């Protein structure tokens, strides 16, 4: 017997039970994190759960209305598309690999559920540490965009630090000599300052609007995630000069969002922060500290290079793009392109998916900068502006 269930945020206990049943998962799969995304208007959270012959697979998605998308609203009444939360999502399964017959049953049931809901496309970032991409083979494509970096926290502390690039080890020692300290801010006393530093950093790196979050969002994130989210700060003369939010779940420590004060940028205090978080996670008994990737998929990306200075252990980072209804998708893309042309605009990225949601702007040499979008050229869940 096979069974496909679809859970909503209102069914949090059942959602949590499925995560435990499915095995390895991360903060980005939690119902609490999806509740934050839903409250922020990112879509209606759904957990698609397929069971058969003792196996389980679960896939969380946010379903979004196409109403309000420029140029296509009049043609898309009742249509939806699906995306993942801000971070690393994708399917989780009760074992790896899952039997081919089970995967075929899952794909058939998922297709039926999404078509029933009139979902046109699916986009998801896939988790580099929880690879169940085989369950998606045949449903669109899962290109590997780049690599992410992690530190093995099961190694002795000394062995972890020995894996640092020389200038990182020296940089951490120099910061300590200057009197800077990394603290786990369990009382959240520096929460407001973190938000100020984060916003300042986003302005400095000219981040796209999707990287800016309101005070209400940050507060909801802290209050909803509870013990799954931690605030760390580097203090200089008792004042935070950089700070970060870290996620913790199932032995996985995730580097989520961070920022560095402009006045301290030359000091590169993020080196000390990540070193301190690494030690904290190790003493807490966590398995892995996932630093994530860069701001782009370029080999010379400075943020990726910075993270490689802490560890040479890397993981494939892939995304999932699936066009469920090709004819409808083509019509929507053509309608959006016609609307752009009528208003003297053009899509800012040929790779953005789904293309009908691609930001548009006037043709200009600077269009590449405008193309930075959370779902296309910047698919990573953090943008720190850390110095290398």
C-alpha positions as CSV (number, residue, x, y, z in Angstrom):
1,X,0.0,0.0,0.0
2,X,1.2,3.5,-0.9
3,X,0.0,6.7,0.6
4,X,0.6,10.4,-0.1
5,X,-0.2,12.9,2.7
6,X,0.0,16.7,2.4
7,X,0.6,18.5,5.7
8,X,0.1,22.2,6.5
9,X,1.7,24.5,9.1
10,X,-1.4,24.0,11.3
11,X,-0.4,20.3,11.6
12,X,3.0,21.0,13.2
13,X,3.0,17.9,15.4
14,X,2.4,15.6,12.5
15,X,5.0,17.5,10.4
16,X,7.6,17.0,13.2
17,X,6.7,13.3,13.4
18,X,7.3,12.9,9.7
19,X,10.7,14.5,10.0
20,X,11.7,12.1,12.7
21,X,10.3,9.2,10.6
22,X,12.2,10.3,7.5
23,X,15.5,10.5,9.2
24,X,18.2,13.2,8.7
25,X,16.8,16.7,8.4
26,X,17.9,20.3,9.1
27,X,16.5,23.5,10.5
28,X,15.4,24.4,6.9
29,X,12.9,21.5,7.0
30,X,11.2,22.4,10.3
31,X,7.6,23.5,10.4
32,X,8.6,26.4,12.6
33,X,11.0,27.8,9.9
34,X,8.3,27.3,7.3
35,X,5.8,29.1,9.5
36,X,8.2,32.1,9.5
37,X,8.4,32.1,5.7
38,X,4.6,31.8,5.4
39,X,4.0,34.7,7.8
40,X,6.4,36.8,5.7
41,X,4.2,36.2,2.6
42,X,6.6,33.8,0.8
43,X,4.0,31.2,0.1
44,X,1.8,28.6,1.8
45,X,3.9,25.9,3.4
46,X,3.1,22.3,2.4
47,X,4.9,19.0,3.4
48,X,4.4,16.3,0.8
49,X,4.8,12.9,2.5
50,X,4.9,9.6,0.5
51,X,5.0,6.2,2.3
52,X,5.2,2.8,0.8
53,X,6.5,-0.6,2.0
54,X,8.1,0.9,5.1
55,X,9.9,3.7,3.3
56,X,9.2,7.4,3.7
57,X,10.1,10.5,1.7
58,X,9.1,14.1,2.6
59,X,9.4,17.2,0.5
60,X,8.6,20.7,1.9
61,X,7.5,23.4,-0.6
62,X,6.0,26.9,-0.5
63,X,3.1,27.2,-2.9
64,X,2.7,30.7,-4.3
65,X,-0.1,32.5,-6.2
66,X,0.8,34.0,-9.6
67,X,-1.6,36.9,-9.0
68,X,0.3,40.2,-9.1
69,X,3.2,39.0,-11.3
70,X,3.6,41.7,-13.9
71,X,2.3,40.9,-17.3
72,X,0.7,37.6,-16.5
73,X,-1.9,38.2,-13.8
74,X,-4.8,38.3,-16.2
75,X,-3.9,34.9,-17.6
76,X,-3.1,33.0,-14.4
77,X,-6.2,32.9,-12.2
78,X,-6.0,30.0,-9.8
79,X,-2.5,29.0,-11.0
80,X,0.4,28.4,-8.5
81,X,4.1,27.8,-8.5
82,X,6.3,26.2,-5.9
83,X,9.6,27.2,-4.3
84,X,11.7,26.4,-1.3
85,X,12.3,28.4,1.9
86,X,15.3,30.7,2.1
87,X,18.1,28.3,2.7
88,X,18.7,24.6,1.9
89,X,15.6,22.5,1.3
90,X,14.8,19.6,-0.9
91,X,13.6,16.0,-0.1
92,X,14.6,13.9,2.9
93,X,14.2,10.2,3.0
94,X,14.2,7.3,5.5
95,X,17.2,5.8,3.8
96,X,19.8,6.5,1.1
97,X,19.4,5.2,-1.5
98,X,15.7,4.6,-1.8
99,X,14.4,1.7,-3.9
100,X,13.8,2.6,-7.6
101,X,10.2,1.4,-7.4
102,X,9.5,3.5,-4.4
103,X,10.9,6.6,-6.1
104,X,8.7,6.0,-9.1
105,X,5.7,5.8,-6.8
106,X,6.7,9.0,-5.1
107,X,7.2,10.9,-8.4
108,X,3.8,9.7,-9.7
109,X,2.0,10.7,-6.5
110,X,3.8,14.1,-6.3
111,X,3.0,14.9,-9.9
112,X,-0.7,14.1,-9.3
113,X,-0.8,16.3,-6.1
114,X,0.8,19.3,-7.8
115,X,-1.3,19.1,-10.9
116,X,-4.4,18.8,-8.8
117,X,-3.3,22.1,-7.1
118,X,-2.6,23.7,-10.6
119,X,1.1,24.1,-9.8
120,X,3.0,25.1,-13.0
121,X,6.6,25.0,-11.9
122,X,8.8,24.0,-9.0
123,X,12.1,25.5,-7.9
124,X,14.1,24.4,-4.9
125,X,17.6,24.7,-3.5
126,X,18.8,21.3,-2.5
127,X,20.6,20.5,0.7
128,X,24.3,19.8,0.1
129,X,24.6,17.6,3.2
130,X,21.4,15.6,2.8
131,X,21.6,14.4,-0.8
132,X,18.4,12.7,-2.0
133,X,18.5,14.0,-5.5
134,X,18.0,10.6,-7.0
135,X,14.4,10.9,-5.9
136,X,14.0,13.9,-8.3
137,X,15.7,12.4,-11.4
138,X,13.2,12.6,-14.3
139,X,11.3,15.5,-12.7
140,X,12.9,18.5,-14.5
141,X,16.6,19.0,-13.9
142,X,19.0,19.3,-10.9
143,X,22.1,21.1,-12.1
144,X,25.0,21.5,-9.7
145,X,25.7,25.2,-9.5
146,X,28.8,25.3,-7.3
147,X,30.3,24.0,-4.1
148,X,29.7,24.7,-0.4
149,X,32.2,24.3,2.5
150,X,31.9,22.5,5.9
151,X,34.0,21.8,8.9
152,X,34.0,18.3,10.4
153,X,33.2,18.9,14.1
154,X,33.9,15.3,15.0
155,X,37.6,15.9,14.6
156,X,39.6,17.2,17.6
157,X,39.7,20.9,17.9
158,X,43.4,21.0,17.1
159,X,42.9,19.0,14.0
160,X,40.1,21.3,12.9
161,X,42.3,24.4,13.3
162,X,45.2,22.7,11.6
163,X,43.0,22.7,8.5
164,X,42.8,26.5,8.4
165,X,44.6,28.4,5.8
166,X,47.7,30.0,7.3
167,X,46.5,33.5,7.1
168,X,43.2,32.5,8.8
169,X,45.1,31.0,11.7
170,X,47.3,34.1,12.0
171,X,44.3,36.4,11.6
172,X,42.4,34.8,14.4
173,X,45.4,35.0,16.7
174,X,45.9,38.7,15.8
175,X,42.3,39.5,16.6
176,X,42.6,37.8,20.0
177,X,45.8,39.8,20.7
178,X,44.0,43.0,19.9
179,X,41.4,42.1,22.6
180,X,38.5,41.0,20.4
181,X,36.3,38.2,21.7
182,X,33.6,36.0,20.3
183,X,30.6,35.4,22.5
184,X,27.5,33.3,22.3
185,X,24.8,35.9,23.0
186,X,22.3,33.6,24.7
187,X,20.4,36.5,26.2
188,X,20.1,38.2,22.8
189,X,21.3,41.5,24.2
190,X,23.0,42.4,20.9
191,X,20.0,41.5,18.7
192,X,19.2,45.0,17.7
193,X,22.8,45.8,16.9
194,X,23.0,42.6,14.8
195,X,20.1,43.8,12.7
196,X,21.8,47.2,12.2
197,X,25.1,45.6,11.2
198,X,23.4,43.1,8.9
199,X,21.5,45.9,7.1
200,X,24.7,47.9,6.8
201,X,26.5,45.0,5.3
202,X,23.7,44.4,2.7
203,X,24.0,48.0,1.6
204,X,27.8,47.7,1.4
205,X,27.6,44.7,-0.9
206,X,24.7,46.1,-2.9
207,X,22.6,43.1,-2.2
208,X,19.3,42.5,-3.9
209,X,16.1,43.4,-2.0
210,X,15.4,39.8,-1.1
211,X,18.3,39.9,1.3
212,X,16.8,42.7,3.4
213,X,14.6,41.6,6.3
214,X,12.4,43.6,8.6
215,X,12.8,43.8,12.4
216,X,9.5,41.9,12.6
217,X,10.9,39.1,10.5
218,X,14.0,38.8,12.7
219,X,12.0,38.8,15.9
220,X,9.6,36.1,14.6
221,X,12.6,34.0,13.5
222,X,14.1,34.2,17.0
223,X,10.8,33.6,18.8
224,X,9.6,30.8,16.5
225,X,12.7,28.8,16.1
226,X,13.7,29.0,19.8
227,X,16.6,26.7,20.6
228,X,17.3,26.1,16.9
229,X,18.7,29.6,16.4
230,X,21.7,31.2,18.1
231,X,23.2,34.7,18.0
232,X,27.0,35.1,18.1
233,X,28.9,38.4,18.2
234,X,32.5,39.6,18.1
235,X,33.1,42.3,20.6
236,X,35.7,45.0,20.4
237,X,35.9,47.2,23.5
238,X,32.6,45.7,24.5
239,X,30.9,46.7,21.3
240,X,29.7,44.3,18.6
241,X,31.7,44.7,15.4
242,X,30.3,41.7,13.6
243,X,27.5,39.2,14.4
244,X,25.7,36.2,13.0
245,X,22.7,34.0,13.3
246,X,23.4,30.3,13.3
247,X,20.9,27.5,13.0
248,X,21.3,24.2,14.9
249,X,19.3,20.9,14.3
250,X,20.1,17.2,14.2
251,X,23.8,17.8,14.8
252,X,24.1,20.3,11.9
253,X,25.2,23.8,12.6
254,X,24.3,26.2,9.8
255,X,25.9,29.6,9.1
256,X,22.8,31.5,8.2
257,X,23.0,35.3,8.2
258,X,25.8,37.7,9.3
259,X,27.2,41.1,8.9
260,X,30.3,43.2,9.7
261,X,30.4,46.8,10.8
262,X,32.0,49.1,8.3
263,X,34.3,50.6,10.9
264,X,35.7,47.1,11.6
265,X,35.8,45.7,8.1
266,X,39.6,46.0,7.8
267,X,40.0,43.9,10.9
268,X,38.1,41.0,9.3
269,X,36.5,40.0,12.6
270,X,34.4,37.3,10.9
271,X,37.4,35.0,11.1
272,X,37.2,35.1,14.9
273,X,33.5,34.7,14.9
274,X,33.5,31.5,12.8
275,X,36.4,30.2,14.8
276,X,34.4,30.8,18.0
277,X,31.3,29.2,16.6
278,X,33.3,26.2,15.5
279,X,34.6,25.7,19.0
280,X,31.2,26.2,20.5
281,X,29.6,23.6,18.1
282,X,32.3,21.1,18.8
283,X,32.0,21.3,22.6
284,X,28.2,21.0,22.1
285,X,28.7,17.7,20.4
286,X,27.5,18.8,16.9
287,X,28.7,16.9,13.9
288,X,29.2,19.5,11.2
289,X,29.5,23.2,10.8
290,X,28.2,24.1,7.3
291,X,29.6,27.4,6.1
292,X,27.7,27.5,2.8
293,X,28.9,28.8,-0.5
294,X,29.7,32.2,-2.0
295,X,27.7,35.1,-3.5
296,X,28.1,33.7,-7.0
297,X,29.1,30.5,-8.8
298,X,32.3,32.0,-10.1
299,X,35.6,30.2,-9.2
300,X,37.1,33.4,-8.0
301,X,34.2,34.3,-5.7
302,X,35.8,36.1,-2.7
303,X,33.3,34.8,-0.1
304,X,33.8,31.2,-1.2
305,X,37.5,31.7,-1.1
306,X,37.2,33.1,2.4
307,X,35.2,30.0,3.6
308,X,37.7,27.6,2.0
309,X,40.3,29.1,4.4
310,X,38.6,27.2,7.2
311,X,38.3,23.8,5.6
312,X,38.9,22.2,2.2
313,X,35.9,19.8,2.7
314,X,33.4,20.8,0.0
315,X,29.9,19.6,-1.2
316,X,28.0,19.9,-4.4
317,X,25.3,22.5,-4.3
318,X,22.4,21.9,-6.7
319,X,19.0,23.4,-7.5
320,X,15.9,21.7,-8.8
321,X,13.9,23.2,-11.7
322,X,10.8,21.4,-12.9
323,X,8.3,22.7,-15.5
324,X,5.2,20.6,-14.8
325,X,3.0,22.2,-17.4
326,X,5.2,23.2,-20.4
327,X,2.5,24.7,-22.6
328,X,1.2,26.9,-19.8
329,X,4.7,27.9,-18.8
330,X,5.6,28.9,-22.3
331,X,2.4,31.1,-22.5
332,X,3.2,32.8,-19.2
333,X,6.8,33.5,-20.3
334,X,5.7,34.9,-23.6
335,X,3.1,37.1,-21.9
336,X,5.7,38.5,-19.5
337,X,8.2,39.1,-22.3
338,X,5.5,41.0,-24.3
339,X,4.7,43.1,-21.1
340,X,8.4,43.9,-20.6
341,X,8.7,45.0,-24.3
342,X,5.7,47.2,-24.1
343,X,7.1,49.0,-21.1
344,X,10.7,49.3,-22.5
345,X,12.1,46.7,-20.1
346,X,13.9,43.4,-20.4
347,X,14.5,40.4,-18.2
348,X,17.7,40.9,-16.1
349,X,18.8,37.3,-16.3
350,X,18.4,34.6,-18.9
351,X,18.9,31.9,-16.2
352,X,16.3,33.1,-13.8
353,X,13.6,30.4,-13.0
354,X,10.8,30.6,-13.4
355,X,11.5,33.1,-16.2
356,X,8.1,34.8,-15.9
357,X,9.1,36.0,-12.3
358,X,12.4,37.4,-13.4
359,X,13.0,41.0,-12.4
360,X,12.9,43.4,-15.3
361,X,14.8,46.6,-15.9
362,X,15.8,49.0,-18.7
363,X,18.5,47.6,-21.0
364,X,21.8,48.8,-19.7
365,X,25.4,47.7,-19.2
366,X,24.7,47.4,-15.4
367,X,21.9,45.0,-15.9
368,X,24.1,42.1,-14.6
369,X,24.2,43.7,-11.2
370,X,20.4,44.0,-11.2
371,X,20.1,40.4,-12.1
372,X,21.1,39.3,-8.7
373,X,18.1,37.4,-7.4
374,X,17.7,34.8,-4.7
375,X,16.4,32.2,-7.1
376,X,18.9,32.7,-9.9
377,X,22.4,34.1,-9.8
378,X,22.6,34.2,-6.0
379,X,21.0,31.0,-4.7
380,X,22.9,30.9,-1.4
381,X,21.2,31.5,1.9
382,X,23.8,33.8,3.3
383,X,25.6,37.0,2.1
384,X,28.2,38.0,4.7
385,X,30.6,40.4,3.0
386,X,33.3,38.8,5.1
387,X,36.9,39.8,4.3
388,X,39.3,37.1,3.0
